[in-house]
């Protein structure tokens, strides 16, 4: 789903994310980012909006949560 995130400089960036899990004291969303073609962590308190695309995530090798964990 596309989301808008606010950055410290109050600039906004849009990313298409496929959410995998939430964790940590500040509630992070670990997701596969279509824009960066990599895993990213997003703070939920900095996500200012989202748009549903109607698309479903189809896990591919390298984009699953177990692939993320293997990179740690």
N, CA, C and O atoms as CSV, one atom per row, in Angstrom:
chain,resi,resn,atom,element,x,y,z
A,1,UNK,N,N,0.827,-1.166,0.000
A,1,UNK,CA,C,0.000,0.000,0.000
A,1,UNK,C,C,0.874,1.233,0.000
A,1,UNK,O,O,1.877,1.263,0.713
A,2,UNK,N,N,0.539,2.240,-0.762
A,2,UNK,CA,C,1.314,3.474,-0.740
A,2,UNK,C,C,1.098,4.204,0.584
A,2,UNK,O,O,-0.028,4.289,1.074
A,3,UNK,N,N,2.172,4.726,1.156
A,3,UNK,CA,C,2.070,5.529,2.362
A,3,UNK,C,C,2.857,6.807,2.161
A,3,UNK,O,O,3.740,6.873,1.306
A,4,UNK,N,N,2.537,7.818,2.946
A,4,UNK,CA,C,3.321,9.052,2.978
A,4,UNK,C,C,3.986,9.123,4.336
A,4,UNK,O,O,3.327,8.941,5.359
A,5,UNK,N,N,5.275,9.382,4.358
A,5,UNK,CA,C,5.993,9.483,5.623
A,5,UNK,C,C,6.548,10.892,5.763
A,5,UNK,O,O,7.031,11.477,4.795
A,6,UNK,N,N,6.475,11.430,6.971
A,6,UNK,CA,C,7.042,12.750,7.207
A,6,UNK,C,C,8.461,12.580,7.714
A,6,UNK,O,O,8.732,11.723,8.555
A,7,UNK,N,N,9.339,13.377,7.212
A,7,UNK,CA,C,10.738,13.336,7.627
A,7,UNK,C,C,11.000,14.528,8.538
A,7,UNK,O,O,10.158,15.418,8.653
A,8,UNK,N,N,12.155,14.551,9.181
A,8,UNK,CA,C,12.488,15.603,10.141
A,8,UNK,C,C,12.386,17.000,9.518
A,8,UNK,O,O,11.996,17.949,10.198
A,9,UNK,N,N,12.729,17.133,8.253
A,9,UNK,CA,C,12.696,18.432,7.584
A,9,UNK,C,C,11.305,18.768,7.068
A,9,UNK,O,O,11.139,19.712,6.296
A,10,UNK,N,N,10.306,18.001,7.490
A,10,UNK,CA,C,8.915,18.193,7.071
A,10,UNK,C,C,8.700,17.980,5.580
A,10,UNK,O,O,7.696,18.429,5.027
A,11,UNK,N,N,9.616,17.313,4.939
A,11,UNK,CA,C,9.409,16.903,3.552
A,11,UNK,C,C,8.627,15.595,3.592
A,11,UNK,O,O,8.651,14.891,4.602
A,12,UNK,N,N,7.955,15.270,2.536
A,12,UNK,CA,C,7.163,14.049,2.499
A,12,UNK,C,C,7.653,13.149,1.382
A,12,UNK,O,O,7.993,13.604,0.290
A,13,UNK,N,N,7.681,11.866,1.682
A,13,UNK,CA,C,8.101,10.875,0.692
A,13,UNK,C,C,7.010,9.826,0.585
A,13,UNK,O,O,6.415,9.450,1.595
A,14,UNK,N,N,6.740,9.352,-0.606
A,14,UNK,CA,C,5.754,8.296,-0.810
A,14,UNK,C,C,6.477,7.009,-1.165
A,14,UNK,O,O,7.401,7.003,-1.978
A,15,UNK,N,N,6.052,5.933,-0.553
A,15,UNK,CA,C,6.640,4.624,-0.807
A,15,UNK,C,C,5.526,3.604,-0.933
A,15,UNK,O,O,4.480,3.748,-0.300
A,16,UNK,N,N,5.734,2.580,-1.736
A,16,UNK,CA,C,4.808,1.461,-1.786
A,16,UNK,C,C,5.419,0.356,-0.950
A,16,UNK,O,O,6.513,-0.125,-1.245
A,17,UNK,N,N,4.706,-0.046,0.096
A,17,UNK,CA,C,5.236,-0.991,1.071
A,17,UNK,C,C,4.379,-2.230,1.158
A,17,UNK,O,O,3.166,-2.186,0.952
A,18,UNK,N,N,5.020,-3.323,1.463
A,18,UNK,CA,C,4.338,-4.565,1.769
A,18,UNK,C,C,4.740,-4.909,3.197
A,18,UNK,O,O,5.854,-5.379,3.428
A,19,UNK,N,N,3.845,-4.678,4.161
A,19,UNK,CA,C,4.146,-4.836,5.573
A,19,UNK,C,C,4.437,-6.270,5.961
A,19,UNK,O,O,3.806,-7.204,5.466
A,20,UNK,N,N,5.397,-6.432,6.848
A,20,UNK,CA,C,5.793,-7.745,7.297
A,20,UNK,C,C,5.554,-7.944,8.779
A,20,UNK,O,O,5.029,-8.983,9.180
A,21,UNK,N,N,5.928,-6.966,9.614
A,21,UNK,CA,C,5.759,-7.110,11.061
A,21,UNK,C,C,5.916,-5.767,11.751
A,21,UNK,O,O,6.423,-4.812,11.163
A,22,UNK,N,N,5.482,-5.700,12.994
A,22,UNK,CA,C,5.646,-4.521,13.832
A,22,UNK,C,C,6.486,-4.900,15.038
A,22,UNK,O,O,6.306,-5.979,15.601
A,23,UNK,N,N,7.406,-4.027,15.443
A,23,UNK,CA,C,8.201,-4.329,16.628
A,23,UNK,C,C,8.870,-3.074,17.173
A,23,UNK,O,O,8.877,-2.030,16.520
A,24,UNK,N,N,9.420,-3.180,18.351
A,24,UNK,CA,C,10.246,-2.184,19.022
A,24,UNK,C,C,9.408,-1.236,19.865
A,24,UNK,O,O,8.181,-1.225,19.769
A,25,UNK,N,N,10.077,-0.443,20.689
A,25,UNK,CA,C,9.406,0.474,21.605
A,25,UNK,C,C,8.692,1.604,20.885
A,25,UNK,O,O,7.722,2.142,21.419
A,26,UNK,N,N,9.128,1.982,19.710
A,26,UNK,CA,C,8.504,3.071,18.970
A,26,UNK,C,C,7.569,2.565,17.871
A,26,UNK,O,O,7.138,3.358,17.033
A,27,UNK,N,N,7.256,1.314,17.849
A,27,UNK,CA,C,6.391,0.694,16.839
A,27,UNK,C,C,6.914,0.960,15.432
A,27,UNK,O,O,6.543,1.932,14.773
A,28,UNK,N,N,7.769,0.078,15.010
A,28,UNK,CA,C,8.317,0.130,13.662
A,28,UNK,C,C,7.567,-0.840,12.757
A,28,UNK,O,O,7.197,-1.938,13.171
A,29,UNK,N,N,7.354,-0.425,11.543
A,29,UNK,CA,C,6.799,-1.294,10.515
A,29,UNK,C,C,7.966,-1.741,9.648
A,29,UNK,O,O,8.581,-0.924,8.962
A,30,UNK,N,N,8.274,-3.028,9.674
A,30,UNK,CA,C,9.287,-3.584,8.776
A,30,UNK,C,C,8.557,-4.005,7.514
A,30,UNK,O,O,7.589,-4.763,7.574
A,31,UNK,N,N,9.019,-3.518,6.378
A,31,UNK,CA,C,8.287,-3.759,5.138
A,31,UNK,C,C,9.235,-3.856,3.955
A,31,UNK,O,O,10.346,-3.327,3.986
A,32,UNK,N,N,8.785,-4.534,2.922
A,32,UNK,CA,C,9.476,-4.525,1.643
A,32,UNK,C,C,9.048,-3.255,0.923
A,32,UNK,O,O,7.855,-3.023,0.727
A,33,UNK,N,N,10.008,-2.439,0.532
A,33,UNK,CA,C,9.722,-1.162,-0.132
A,33,UNK,C,C,9.933,-1.318,-1.629
A,33,UNK,O,O,11.036,-1.635,-2.077
A,34,UNK,N,N,8.884,-1.098,-2.396
A,34,UNK,CA,C,8.976,-1.209,-3.851
A,34,UNK,C,C,9.860,-0.116,-4.440
A,34,UNK,O,O,10.534,-0.345,-5.444
A,35,UNK,N,N,9.867,1.067,-3.830
A,35,UNK,CA,C,10.672,2.174,-4.346
A,35,UNK,C,C,12.161,1.881,-4.191
A,35,UNK,O,O,12.927,2.063,-5.137
A,36,UNK,N,N,12.579,1.430,-3.011
A,36,UNK,CA,C,13.995,1.151,-2.730
A,36,UNK,C,C,14.409,-0.266,-3.131
A,36,UNK,O,O,15.597,-0.579,-3.198
A,37,UNK,N,N,13.414,-1.118,-3.396
A,37,UNK,CA,C,13.662,-2.529,-3.703
A,37,UNK,C,C,14.522,-3.173,-2.620
A,37,UNK,O,O,15.509,-3.854,-2.897
A,38,UNK,N,N,14.109,-2.931,-1.373
A,38,UNK,CA,C,14.829,-3.451,-0.223
A,38,UNK,C,C,13.911,-3.370,0.998
A,38,UNK,O,O,12.845,-2.756,0.954
A,39,UNK,N,N,14.349,-4.002,2.084
A,39,UNK,CA,C,13.618,-3.907,3.330
A,39,UNK,C,C,13.885,-2.559,3.975
A,39,UNK,O,O,15.001,-2.041,3.917
A,40,UNK,N,N,12.855,-1.996,4.587
A,40,UNK,CA,C,12.978,-0.719,5.284
A,40,UNK,C,C,12.183,-0.804,6.581
A,40,UNK,O,O,11.234,-1.581,6.688
A,41,UNK,N,N,12.578,-0.003,7.561
A,41,UNK,CA,C,11.830,0.125,8.804
A,41,UNK,C,C,11.246,1.531,8.856
A,41,UNK,O,O,11.957,2.516,8.657
A,42,UNK,N,N,9.952,1.616,9.125
A,42,UNK,CA,C,9.244,2.885,9.170
A,42,UNK,C,C,8.617,3.059,10.544
A,42,UNK,O,O,7.944,2.153,11.034
A,43,UNK,N,N,8.826,4.213,11.174
A,43,UNK,CA,C,8.187,4.502,12.450
A,43,UNK,C,C,6.726,4.837,12.193
A,43,UNK,O,O,6.416,5.694,11.366
A,44,UNK,N,N,5.824,4.154,12.908
A,44,UNK,CA,C,4.397,4.376,12.695
A,44,UNK,C,C,3.976,5.799,13.022
A,44,UNK,O,O,3.061,6.330,12.392
A,45,UNK,N,N,4.626,6.425,13.996
A,45,UNK,CA,C,4.249,7.795,14.360
A,45,UNK,C,C,4.669,8.816,13.314
A,45,UNK,O,O,4.321,9.991,13.426
A,46,UNK,N,N,5.411,8.389,12.301
A,46,UNK,CA,C,5.810,9.291,11.216
A,46,UNK,C,C,5.078,9.010,9.912
A,46,UNK,O,O,5.327,9.675,8.906
A,47,UNK,N,N,4.190,8.046,9.916
A,47,UNK,CA,C,3.369,7.772,8.734
A,47,UNK,C,C,2.149,8.669,8.811
A,47,UNK,O,O,1.369,8.589,9.761
A,48,UNK,N,N,1.982,9.526,7.808
A,48,UNK,CA,C,0.913,10.516,7.840
A,48,UNK,C,C,-0.310,10.128,7.025
A,48,UNK,O,O,-1.340,10.796,7.111
A,49,UNK,N,N,-0.220,9.064,6.235
A,49,UNK,CA,C,-1.370,8.651,5.450
A,49,UNK,C,C,-1.069,7.395,4.661
A,49,UNK,O,O,0.086,6.999,4.510
A,50,UNK,N,N,-2.129,6.772,4.156
A,50,UNK,CA,C,-1.961,5.597,3.321
A,50,UNK,C,C,-3.103,5.509,2.336
A,50,UNK,O,O,-4.183,6.054,2.563
A,51,UNK,N,N,-2.856,4.825,1.250
A,51,UNK,CA,C,-3.860,4.606,0.213
A,51,UNK,C,C,-3.863,3.132,-0.139
A,51,UNK,O,O,-2.816,2.557,-0.437
A,52,UNK,N,N,-5.024,2.526,-0.106
A,52,UNK,CA,C,-5.137,1.121,-0.484
A,52,UNK,C,C,-5.152,1.007,-1.997
A,52,UNK,O,O,-5.870,1.740,-2.677
A,53,UNK,N,N,-4.351,0.077,-2.525
A,53,UNK,CA,C,-4.263,-0.093,-3.977
A,53,UNK,C,C,-5.151,-1.226,-4.490
A,53,UNK,O,O,-5.433,-1.309,-5.685
A,54,UNK,N,N,-5.589,-2.097,-3.582
A,54,UNK,CA,C,-6.352,-3.257,-3.998
A,54,UNK,C,C,-5.465,-4.420,-4.431
A,54,UNK,O,O,-5.962,-5.504,-4.738
A,55,UNK,N,N,-4.152,-4.194,-4.454
A,55,UNK,CA,C,-3.219,-5.254,-4.822
A,55,UNK,C,C,-2.930,-6.131,-3.614
A,55,UNK,O,O,-2.995,-5.668,-2.475
A,56,UNK,N,N,-2.614,-7.389,-3.861
A,56,UNK,CA,C,-2.228,-8.314,-2.811
A,56,UNK,C,C,-0.747,-8.607,-2.920
A,56,UNK,O,O,-0.199,-8.709,-4.017
A,57,UNK,N,N,-0.104,-8.742,-1.769
A,57,UNK,CA,C,1.313,-9.078,-1.731
A,57,UNK,C,C,1.502,-10.532,-2.111
A,57,UNK,O,O,0.881,-11.420,-1.529
A,58,UNK,N,N,2.354,-10.771,-3.081
A,58,UNK,CA,C,2.706,-12.124,-3.483
A,58,UNK,C,C,4.172,-12.321,-3.140
A,58,UNK,O,O,5.050,-11.855,-3.866
A,59,UNK,N,N,4.442,-13.016,-2.029
A,59,UNK,CA,C,5.830,-13.165,-1.580
A,59,UNK,C,C,6.712,-13.787,-2.656
A,59,UNK,O,O,6.351,-14.778,-3.291
A,60,UNK,N,N,7.865,-13.182,-2.840
A,60,UNK,CA,C,8.864,-13.694,-3.766
A,60,UNK,C,C,10.146,-13.920,-2.985
A,60,UNK,O,O,10.357,-13.299,-1.943
A,61,UNK,N,N,10.987,-14.787,-3.470
A,61,UNK,CA,C,12.267,-15.011,-2.807
A,61,UNK,C,C,12.991,-13.688,-2.636
A,61,UNK,O,O,13.077,-12.885,-3.565
A,62,UNK,N,N,13.513,-13.471,-1.423
A,62,UNK,CA,C,14.224,-12.238,-1.116
A,62,UNK,C,C,13.353,-11.151,-0.550
A,62,UNK,O,O,13.879,-10.135,-0.095
A,63,UNK,N,N,12.010,-11.316,-0.555
A,63,UNK,CA,C,11.097,-10.281,-0.071
A,63,UNK,C,C,10.276,-10.736,1.132
A,63,UNK,O,O,9.387,-10.010,1.577
A,64,UNK,N,N,10.552,-11.906,1.656
A,64,UNK,CA,C,9.789,-12.429,2.786
A,64,UNK,C,C,10.451,-12.054,4.105
A,64,UNK,O,O,11.626,-11.692,4.137
A,65,UNK,N,N,9.688,-12.144,5.195
A,65,UNK,CA,C,10.233,-11.778,6.497
A,65,UNK,C,C,11.421,-12.655,6.868
A,65,UNK,O,O,12.378,-12.171,7.472
A,66,UNK,N,N,11.374,-13.921,6.520
A,66,UNK,CA,C,12.526,-14.789,6.825
A,66,UNK,C,C,13.757,-14.337,6.042
A,66,UNK,O,O,14.879,-14.547,6.503
A,67,UNK,N,N,13.578,-13.724,4.872
A,67,UNK,CA,C,14.709,-13.167,4.116
A,67,UNK,C,C,15.278,-11.950,4.833
A,67,UNK,O,O,16.492,-11.746,4.869
A,68,UNK,N,N,14.379,-11.141,5.407
A,68,UNK,CA,C,14.825,-9.994,6.201
A,68,UNK,C,C,15.651,-10.459,7.395
A,68,UNK,O,O,16.733,-9.933,7.655
A,69,UNK,N,N,15.134,-11.447,8.116
A,69,UNK,CA,C,15.844,-11.955,9.289
A,69,UNK,C,C,17.205,-12.540,8.923
A,69,UNK,O,O,18.161,-12.420,9.689
A,70,UNK,N,N,17.292,-13.162,7.771
A,70,UNK,CA,C,18.559,-13.743,7.334
A,70,UNK,C,C,19.616,-12.679,7.065
A,70,UNK,O,O,20.811,-12.971,7.108
A,71,UNK,N,N,19.188,-11.447,6.787
A,71,UNK,CA,C,20.127,-10.344,6.523
A,71,UNK,C,C,20.690,-9.746,7.793
A,71,UNK,O,O,21.711,-9.059,7.749
A,72,UNK,N,N,20.043,-9.994,8.935
A,72,UNK,CA,C,20.478,-9.373,10.194
A,72,UNK,C,C,21.763,-9.971,10.695
A,72,UNK,O,O,22.267,-9.563,11.742
